[in-house]
Amino acid sequence: MPVRSAPPADVVALARTVLAAAHGLSAPAARAALVAMAQDRGWPVTRCAEFVVATVGGKASR
């Protein structure tokens, strides 16, 4: 059975929500933080969003 992944827009939205909640940011500030994080790493925004979501998922399962 193939693994299903969320659409990139959903992953980016979830990552922005996580950043906003974790750091008390507004929605535009969370988006800017995600873009800056991606630029710092040289990754596309969607890849950085996947990383943020995976990191939170990993911590939640401990």
Secondary structure, 3 states (H helix, E strand, C coil): CCCCCCCHHHHHHHHHHHHHHHHCCCHHHHHHHHHHHHHHHCCCHHHHHHHHHHHHHHHHCC
